[in-house]
Amino acid sequence: MKPHGLERLLKPASIAIIGASTNPAKAGCVIMRHLLDGQFRGPILPVTPHHSAVCGVLSYPSITALPIIPDLAIVCTAAHRVLPLVEALGRKGVGAAILLAAGFDTPQRTTLLTLSRQYGIRLLGPNSMGLLMPHLGINASFSPIAARPGQVAFLSQSAAVSTTILDWAKLHEVGFSAFVSLGEDCDVGTDELLDQLSRDGTTRAILLYMDRVKDARRFMSAARAAARNKPILVLKSGRHCQEGTPDNVYDAAIRRAGMLRVRDTHELFAAVETLSHAPHLKGDRLAIIANGRGLANMALDVLIERGGKSACTPLDIGSDADVAAYLAALNSLLDGEQANAILLIHAPSLTAEGEALARAIIEALHSHPRARRFNILTNWAGEYSAQHGRRLFSEAGIPTYRTPEGAVAAFMHMVEYGRNQRQLMETPATLEGSLDVEGCARLIHQAHERQQHRLDTHLAQPLLAAAGLTTLDTWIVGDAIEATLTAEQLGYPVALKLRSPDIVHKSDVHGVMLNLRTSTEVAQAADAILDRVQRNHPGARIDGLLVQRMAARSGGIELRIRIQRDPVFGPVILLGESGAHPHHMVASLPPLNQTLARYQVLGALGSGCIRDRGGPTPLNVAALAQVLYRLSELLIAFPTISELDLHPLLAQGEEMTVLDAAITLDNEAPPPLAISAYPTELEEGGWLHSGSHLLLRPIRPEDEPAHKQFVSLVSDEDRYRRFFADVGELGHEELARMTQIDYEREMAFVAVGQEAPYQGQILAVVRAISTPDLQDAEFAVLVRSDLKGQGLGRIMMEKMVRYARDKGIGQLSGLTMPSNRGMIALARKVGFEVSVSLEDNLVSMVLPLT
């Protein structure tokens, strides 16, 4: 079978160079030289009408004259010649092409994408520097620097960053499994490459430089899947850019995907060093050995500042420490249990020459039986006298750094990555009954009928109450007299606020007056507000004034929660202190569960976006997380909410009170969420043969305890047939992967009992994981062993088949054992094509859907 386009891009068996040249200054000559120097083993096919041979290789006058269909073509011509050449390559049947030229406008990029879809040719670029696959001897780039083989993949949207990384890597003898410059990524994007590299056995970790995301949902889905398998570190430029998606939203996306962000190229270089040599993280307790208190303290400062754990007080073995002193300190830690990682720091010394010490430490680590239990990092400080020692460590596969701060920062990258992964796999608590869906729907429908597209505090109050939020009673008045009468009934002090659909920010006219304590103050404030509007905005509509009783703010914290739409990532939820600008708040991407909401609150506290001033009632993290969760549920249920601003929200212990609010409704089709929400529409009923009622629904993260109980009620034999291995009790990590799924590319349906004796229990599960292009989805079904013969297997299979057809999946496929006769019979009943391989002891089941 011919490999698909992305395989032919990254692992080509033959390469054509379109626009090959004998001029050393042109890309067509540079690429030829690089492919030959890299000793690419497949055919190299230069295409040019001007020369019979290029670099000693027989050339061809045109694409149609090529004797074979190459997997990959590298187009080295000027931009104005690229479109007809891509079409010719497509007609030839070429699988992929790299476009080096820049200067394509939007219509031209659209035409390139059309040609890609029409002919099935995958395009990298335009404006790509090319790609390097060192393990395959491929340097299909115009980079002046080659790459050596390694285990880290690098993806970049910038050619300049790419060459900088390659230059650094050459000096430090760091290798790569893949090195890809995406350019303007009109076709092949970051998401597909992440999918491909996450399945690549040579790649142990992925580094990503990006300045933009084009398709948020595809990017997030691919990033979440890849980050579960391998560490992904991201360098994102444009932190202070005022246009487009703000940096805090990118922060939220990177964090939610389980990736780790580095802030600059120094951190990126350190990350490359760590990922190139360090095995998986053994633990987060770091011990430090140094021949000087100053360098040890520098390392310890960074460790503490970044939230790391020191296994013990740094071992300062003195500036006169010799090789024996270093080895004694190292062995004492390797023999003990207090540390998981060890940082060895060496300043130039007469008593311990750097190169000799490095050799001794490498030998000691190779010979010590417990050394593999530790992460070892080294910092040979200085330049001239340290370079030989650092080179020895690199050759031995031990991470080495120029500064103690860089070493600790690199170590903390892996610690933070591990923390991110653990946080994402936490089992969220279930919060039921917080959203009155029918009540909210009625209120939003009424607002649309009245053409009320912006709801102020008074109009938003019933909607927020239906969402389970506490608000202050508000009253509408028309003038100063009504304001004083209402204030007398409410009791003092009161607040007075302008109502005007034409003045979004009340502060523009000082439209909010607080702590009014007498009728005189209320009357004066009312007249003053109305007068300022008349003078400064004479044409503005005034819908009266709001009167609220002042909330007791003593000991509370005034916060701001805002929902707004981002042009790339769709709806985002922002959290900060009252008065905060949206760019300076902590962002999160819905949908949220209780765990994700809690981490948004903790992130706001940790970053200083919320300052808990240690009053008599400290901030209740759980209560605030419930507010975020409820708002997320409201947004998911009613995506026509384009903006929501609780400003301020008064947090007093468990009490969270909305003091002022604004909601904007949009009649247009809402943008999609960056992360697929729980698909409520896929819920449906069902019945066992016994007549017992079932609910068939997608699995949820909150199902982990019920799923654990379900697996425990499946016999060892049935579990072996499902997992093709002896499976004992599943741990949290395995269960989390089964219940916390990405609905964009995976689906698992559970049958939940609705009546005694199975009330609330999971009785069966069917799961399907699709390829990114939806051509195939691999399925598996498991039924509780004591419920066989009740029709559950067929119910679950038919449910999955209906879903797969609606999703547009090409086929469902699965494997089982010849001994699993029940599964084989069920597959045939549902319409699967079944083939048996007794040699492999496997049965293949395939159901074409499109």
N, C-alpha and C positions, 0 to 999 in steps of 0.2 A: 504494500500500500504506500502511495506517495505521501510523505509527511506534510502536515498542514503548514500554512504560511509562516507562522511564527517559528516553528521548528526549522523551516528552510532559511529564515533570517538568522537565527542564532546558531544553528548547526548545519550550515550548508555543506553539501558534498561537492559542489562546483560553483565557481564565481566568475561572472563576466564583469569586465571594466568597460563601461560605456564612455567613450571619449578618452580612451587611452592615449598617452602622449610620450614622446621621447624628450620633451622639454623638462628638465629637472625642476623648474619652477612651477609647473602645473600639477594640479591634483591628480590628473590621469597618469602621470609618471610616478608621483609619490606613492599612490596606492599600489601600483604595480611593484615597486621596490619593496614596500612593506610586506606584501603578500609573499614575495619570493624570499625575503630575508627571514620571515617567520616560518618558512618551510611548510606552507600549507600543502597538504598531501593530495588534494583534489585538483581537477583541471582548472587552470586559470585561463580565461578567454578574453583577451583584449579586443575591443571593437573600435576600429577607426578606419576611415577611408583613405587616410594620408600615409600610412606606413604598412609595409608587409609584415613587419615584426616590431614588437615593443619589448625592450629589455631582454631580447633574445627569445621571446615567445611569439610564435606564429599568430598573427592577428587576422581579424575578419572585417570586411568592409561595412557590414550592416548587421542589425539584429537578426534579420531573417536568414542571413548567411551562416549563423551559428550552427555547428554540426550537432549539438545536443541542446536540450533545454536546461539552462543553468538554474540552480536553486535560488541563487542570489545575484542581483546585478547592482553594481555601484555606479551611479550616474554622476560623472565628473564634469558635465558641461555647464555652460552658462544657463541662467534661469529661463531665458526665452525659448530654449530648445528642449526643456524638460518635458512639457506636456505631451508632445507627439512621441517622444521616446518612451514615456511610461505607457502610452497606449500600445505602442509596438511591442513592448515587453509583455504587456498583458495578453496581446494576441498570440505571442509566442508560447505563453503558458508559464512564464517565469513566476516563481513563488513569492519573491520579495525583492524590494529594491531600496537602496540607501540613497537619499537625495542630499547632496552636499551643498547645492547652491542656495543662496538666500535671495530675498527681494520679491517674495510672492505676495500679491495682494489677496484680499478675502475671496473674490470670485475665482482666482486661480487655485487657491487652496480648496475651495469647494469642488472645482473640477477634478483636482487630484483625488479627493475622497470619492467622487463619483466613479472615476476610473478604477479605483481600488475595489469598490463594491462590484462593479460590472465584471471585472476580470478575475477577482479573487486574489489580486496581487497585494501583498502587505507592504506599506511604505513607512520607512523610518526617515523622519525629517518632514519638510525641507529644513535647510540650515542646520543639518546634523554634522558633527565632526566625524561620525562613523561609529564603529564598534570594534572592540578587541575581545577575542575569546582565546586567551593564551594557551589553555589546555589543548586547543585544536590547531594551534599554530596560525591563528587568524588575526592579522592586524589590518582590518578593513577601515582604516581611518587616516586622516592627514595630520594626526598628532606627531610632533617631532620626537616624541618619547614613546617607546614601546612599554608593554607591561609584562611582568613575569607571572607565571601561574601561581594561584593562591586560592583562598577559600572565601573571599569577600567579594560580593558583587557591588558595582557602583553604577547608579543611574543618575544622569544629570540632564537638566534642561539648559545648561550653559556650557558652551565650548570652552570658555576661558577658565571656568572652575575645573573642567575636566583636565585640561593640560596642566593646571597648577597641581592637582592631586597626583597626576602621573609623574610630574617632576619630583615631588616630595617622595612618592613611593619608590622611585628609582634610587634616590639617595639612601633611603632606609631599607632597601631590599624587601619591600612589601609587595606581595602578589595579589592577583585578582582572579576570580573564577569567570567574571564577565565584566565588561566595562562598556557602557552604552551611552552615547550622546543622543538625546531625543530630538533636539532642535525644536521646531515648532509643532511637533507631534500632531500633524493633521490626521493621521490614521493610527499607527501603533502608539499607544499611550502608556503612561506609568502603570495603570491598572493591569493591563495585560502582561506587562513585563514582570510585575510583582507576582502575578499568578504563575507565570512560567518559572521564575527563579525560586519560588517557594517550593516547587517540586523537583528542583535540580539537586541531585545528590552531591555535586561538587561544591555547591554554595552553602556556607555555614551561616552567613549573616549578610545583610543588605544595607548599603548606605544609599541615601537618596538626597540629592540636591534638587530643590524645586523653587520656582518663583510663582507658580500658579497651579490651580486645579481647574480642569475644564468640566468634567462630569463628576459631580460630588458623589452621587450614589455609587457609580461604578468604582471610583477611587476608594471610597470608604469600605465597600464590600471586599475588594481585593486586598486592601491594606489590613483589614481585620483578620481575614483568612491567613494571609502570609505571616502576620505578626504572631499568630498562635504557634507557628512552626519554627520561626527563626527571628532573632533580634533584627529590628529595622530601626536605624538611626536616621534622623531627618535634619538637614540643614535647610532652613527656609529663609530666603532673603526678604527684604521689604518690611522689616518690623515696624518702621515708622512711616510707612506710606499712608497717605491720607485718602487715597482713592481705592475703590474696590473693597474687597473683603478685608476687614481689620485684622490685625495680628492676633488678637485674643481669640478670634473665631478659629483661625488656623491652629492655635494652641489647643483649643478644645477638640478639633478634629483629630490632630495627631495623638492626643492623649486618649481619646475615645477609641481610636483604632488599636491601641496597645503598642504604638510605636514610641520612640524616645527622641526628643528634640535636643540637638546641640546648638549652641548659640553662635559659634563663629568657627572659622577654619582651624584655629588652634585646637578647639575641642574636637573638631572633625578628624584632624590628624591623629590626635590621641586615641580617638575611637577606632580608627583604622588599625593602629598599632595593637590595641587590645583585642579586637575581633580577629585580627590576622593570626595571633599567636595563642591567646588565652583560651583554655577549655571552658566549658560551661561553669557558671558561677557556683562555687561550693557553699557560699554563705556570706553574710554581710558584716562579719566581725573582723576588722583589719588590725593587724599588729605591725608596728614600725620598728625597724632596726636602723640606726644611723650612727656615723662617727662624728656627730656634732649636734648639740641641742638646737641650734638655730634652724637647720634644715628639717629636723624632726618636727619642730613646732610649726613651721610653715605647712607641712603636710597635715599635721593635726588640726590646724585652723581650718583648712579647706574641708577636711572630713567633717568637722562639727558644723560648719556653715551649711553644708549640703545635706545635713541630717544623717550622716553616717554613724557607725558604731565603732568605737575603739575597743579592741579586745583587751588591752592593758595599757599602762603607761608606756610611752615610747621608750625603747631600750637605747639609751645613749651610751655607746660602748667607748666613747672618748676619741679625741682627735688622734691619739697615738695607737689606736687599735690596729692590730695586725691581722693577718689572714686567720690565724687560730681563734682570735676573739670573735671575728665574724661568724666562723663556722660553729663555735660553741653557742652563740646566741641563736643562730638559725636552728641548730639541732634541738635546742631546748624548746623552741616553739613547735617544731615538727613532731616532737615526742609528746607534746601536751595536747589539751583539748580546748584551750581558751580562744583560739583564733581559727578562722576559716581561710584567711588570706594574709599574706606577709608582704610588706613593702621593704625592700633593702635599699638604703640610701648610702651613697659613698661620695664624699668630697675628696678631691685630690689630696694624697697623703704620701709622706715618705715611708711610713711603716707598712703601708698596704698599697702597693702599686696596682692601678686600676685593672690592667689587663690580666695580671696574674691572679688577682682576687676574683675576677669574673670567671676565669677557668676553674678555680677551686670551688666556687659556688655551683657552677654548672655540674661539675663532677659529683659534688655532695648531693645535689638534687636528684641526679640520675641514680645514685646508689642508695638513697634513703627509702625504705619500704613504704613510708607514709606520705611521701612528697606529693603523690597524685591526689591526695585528699585536700590539697590547698591550692588556692590561686596565688601564684608568685608574680610580683611586679618588682621592677628595678628602676632606680634613678641614679645613674652615674652622672653626677653634676659636673658642670664645666664643659669645655669644648675640646681643646687640643688633646689633653691627656685622657679624656673620657671616651673618645670616639672608638678606640679599639675595643674597649670593654663593651660598649653598646652594640658594636658589630657582632661580637661573640654571642651576646644574649639573643640577638635577632636570628642568627644562624641556628641557635639551639631551640628556637621557638618560644623564648621567654620574653614577654613584653618589657620594653625598656623605654624610658622617657628622659627628656632633657632637664625637666624640673620636677621637684617634689609635688608642686601644685598640679602639674599635668598628670602625674601618675595617679594621684588621688581622684582627680576629676574623671579620669578614664575608668577607674575602679567604680566610682559612683554611677557612671553611665549604666553599667551592668546591674548594679544594685537597684537603681531606679527602674530599669526595664523589668526586673523581676517583680518589684512592687506593683508596677502598673499591671502586669499580667495577673498577679494574685488579686488585685482589686477588681479587675474585670470579671474574675471568676467567682467572686463572692456570691453566695446565694441571697437574693434580695428577700426582704420580708414582704408579706402580702398585706396590702391596705385595701380593704373592700369598702364599697358603699360611700366613697367620698364624692362621687360625681353623680348628680341627678341629671341623667342624660335627657330624659323627657322634658324636665323643667327648663334646662338650658336651651334645648331645641325650640321650645315654645317661645322663650324670650328673644332668641336670635331671630326667629321668624317674624315676630312682632316688630322688631327693630327694622328688619328689611322692608316690611310692609309700610312702615311709617317713614321709610327712607332716612332712618337715623343711622348714619354710617360711622359717626363718632359718638361714643357714649361716655359722658363724664361720670363723676363719682355717683351722682344720684341715679342715673340711668343704668350704670354698671353694677350698682349694689345688689339687685336681685340675682343677676347672673353670677356674680362672685359668690353670693350666698348659696346658690344652687351647686356651685363647685366646691362647697364645703369650707369657704373662707369667711372669716369674721370681719365685718365692716361696721363703721360707726353710722348711726342713723343720721340722715341728712334731710334738710327741708329746703324747698325752693320758695324764695320770696321775690317780690317785684320791686320794692323800694325800701327806703330807710324805715318807714313806719312799720311795714310788715316785718322787717328784720328785727326791730326792737321787740315787737310783740312775741315773735317766735323765740327770741333769746330769753325773754322772761319766762316762757313756758319750759324751755329746756333747762334753764339754770346756767349760771356763769361759772367759769369763763367759757366763751364761745369763739369759734373761728368763722370768718366771713370770706367767701371765695366767689370770684367772678364766673359766670356761665356765658361763654361766647364761642360758637363754632368757628368764628373767624380769627380768634386769638388762641393759638395752640398753647403758647407758653405764657401763663398768667403773670410770670415775673416781669414780662415786658412792660406791663402797666401797673406793677405792684398790685396785682389782682388778688392777693391772699393776705388777709390781716388776721393775726393770731392773738390769743390771750386777751380778748376784749372782755372787760369785767363789769361794765355798766351800760345802761341803755344809751347814755350819751356817747360813749365810745363806739357803740355799735352803729348809731345813727350817723356819727361823723365819718366812720370808716365806710359805710355804705355810700354816702354822698361822695366821698373822696374817690372811691373806686370808679363810680359811674362818671364822675367828672373827668378823671384821667382818660377813660376810654373815649369820651366825647372829644377831648382835645387832641389826643394822639392818634386815634383811629375813628374818625367821625363816621365812616361808612360801615363799621363793624356791627354785626347783629348782636344784640344782648338778650339772652334768654333768662335774665334774672340773676339772682345771687343765691349761693348755697349757704345755709347756716348749719354748723355742726357744733356739738358740744366738744370742748377741748378734751382730748384724751390725757390721762395722767401719765406724763412722760418720765417721771422720776424713776431712775434705774433702768430705763429701757434704751434700746439702740434703734435709731431710725435708719432703715435700709431702703434700698431700691431694687425692685425686680422688674425686668423689662423683657418682653418678647418682641422681636422684630425679625424682618425677613432680610436675609443676606442674598446678594445676587448670585452667589455660587452655591452655598450650602443650604439655602432655604431658611426655614424658621430656626432661630437660635434663642436660647434663654440666657439672660444676663443677670448677674447678682453683684451688688456692691453696696456701699453706704449711700445714704441720702445725699443727693447733689452730685453723685459721680457721673462723669461722662461715659457713655456706652463703651468707648474704646478702652476705658480704664476699669472695666468690670470683668469678673471671671465669667467666661462663656461656657455653655454646654449645648450639645446637640440633642434634641428630643428624638425618640422617646426616652424618658427617664424612668427608672424604677427607684425604689427606696435607696438602694445602695449607691447608684450613680448620683442621685440627688444629695446624699450625705457627703459624697466626695467633692461635689461642687462647693458645698458649704465649707468643708475642711480646706479646700483649695483657696477659697476666698480669705479664710483666716490665716492660712500659711503665707499667702502672698502679700498680706497687709491691705487687701481691698476691703476687708472688714476688720476693724480693730475692736476686739473685746476688751473694754477698758477696766474689767475686773470689778464692776459694781456689785451691789448686793444680789442682783439677779443676772448671772452670766448668761451668755447666749446659749439657748437650747438648740443644739445642732439637729437633734431628731425632729423637733417641732418645725424648724425652718425647712428641713428637708421635705417634710410632708407638704408644706406650701408649694415648693418647687414641683413635687410629684403631682399634686393636684392640678397645677397650671399646665403641666405637660399633658396630663390626661384630657384637660379641657381643649387644648390645642389640637391634639390628635383627633378628638371626636368632632371638632368644629374648625376645620382648617381655613374657613373664611375669616377667622380672626387674624388680621395681618399685623396688628400691633396691640400690645397690652402693656400698660405701665402702672405699677403699684409704687407710688412715690409721694409720701413715704409709706413704708410698712413698719409699724411699731412692734419691735420684738421685746417682750417682757416675760422672761421665763418661758412657760409653755404657751402663753398668750401671744398670738400673732394677729395684729389688728391692722386692717387696711384703712389708712387715714385719707388718702386721696388716690384716685384711680382714673385711668382713661383707657378705653378700648376702641379700636378701629376695626370695622368690618369691611370686607371687600367682596363684591359680587363676582369678580373675575375668578377664573380657575386658579386655585392656589398652587404655588410651586411645590414640587415633591420634597419630602423629607430626605435628608442626606442618608439616613439610616431607616430601613423599612420598619414600620411599626407592626405590632401584633395585628394580623389580619382577621379581625372579628367577623368579616363577611364569610369566612370559610367554616364557621361553626355550623353544625347541623345535627339533628337527632338521628337515632338509630335504635334497633331493638335486637336483643338476643333471641335465639329460637325459643327460649323459655318465656319470652315476653317481657323480660326486664329492660327498662329504658336506659339508653346510653346517650352521652353527648360526645360527638366526634369534633375535635377541635385541634388547632395547632398547639404544639407544646410551648410552654412558657418557662422562663428561668425559675419562677417560684415553684415549679413542679419537682425540683430535685428531691425533696424528701419522699414524695409519693412515687417517684420513679425508682428510687432506691428500694422501697418496699416492693414495687412491682417486680424488679429483677430478682429479689430474694424469693419470690414465689414461682420463678421459672426453674424447672429442673436442670440439673447439671448437664444432662444429655441435650436438652433443647438449647441451653446456652452454648454448648460446644458447637452445635449445628449453626447457630447464629453468628458466633464470633470466630469460628474455625480454630479455637484454642480452648484449653481449660481455663475458665474464668472464675476466679473466686469472688469475694465481695468487692464491688466496685468502690473506689475511693472518690473523694470530693472532686478531684480534677477530672476524672473520667466522666462522672455524672454531670459536672458543669459543662463539659463539651457536648454532652448529649442534650442538655436542656437549654443552654444559652446559644441558640443558633442564629444565623443570619438568614432571615426570610427571603433575602434577595437571591440566594443561590442554594439554599437548603430548605427542606421542609420535613417536619416530623409531625404526624397526627397521632393523638392519643385517644383511646376510647375510655371515657370516664363514666363509672357507674352513677346513676341518678336515683337509685332506689336501694333499700336494704336487700341483701347484706353487703352490697358492693358500693354503697353511697360514698362518693368522693374518691374512690380508688381507681387507679389506672389499671385497665384490664388487658390492653394490647397497644402496640406501637408499630407504626409503619414509617419508614424514613427513606428519603431520596436526596442524594447530593448530586447536583447537576454540574456539568462542565461549564466554564464561563460563557461559551458560545451557545449553550442550551442544546447542543446536538445530542447529548446523552445524559441520562441521570441514573446513577446506580442505586438500587433500592434494596431494602431488607425489611422483613416483617417479623414480629415476635409476639406471641400470644401467651398469656398466663397458662401454665401447664394444666391447671385444674379446670380450665374453661374451654378446652378443646372440644370440638363437636357442636359448639354453640353458634357457628357461622361467623365468628369474629374475624378469622383470617380473610374470608371473602369480602366482608364489609370493609376492612381496612384496605385491601388491595384495590377494590373498586373506587374507594375514596381517593386513593393516590393516583389512579389512572385518570379520573376526572380532573383532578388538579393539574396533572402533567399536561394533559391536552389543552386546558385553558391557558396554561403558562407558555405554551408554544414549544415544549420540549420535544426533540426529535424522536427519542425512543427511551423506554425504560429497560434497564438491563440488570441482571443479578446473577449471583452464583450460589449454589448450594451443593450438598453432598448427595451421592446416589442413594444413600440410606434414608434421606429425608423425603420419603414418599409422599407424605402429606403436602409438603410445599410444592413438589413437582406436580401433583394432581391439581392443586389449587391454581398454579400458574397456567396449566393447560385450560382449565375451566374459564379463566379470565381472558384467555386468548393469546398467551405467550407462546413463542416458538421455543421449544425445548430441545437441547442437544446434549448428549451424554458423552463424556470422555472418561472411560474407565481407566485409561493409562494415568491421567492426572487426578483421578478420583474426584471429578468435579462435574457439575451439571450447569450448563449455561442457559439462561432464560432471557429472551429478548422480545419486547413488544414494540413494533414500529407505531408511531403515533401521527407522524406527518408524512 
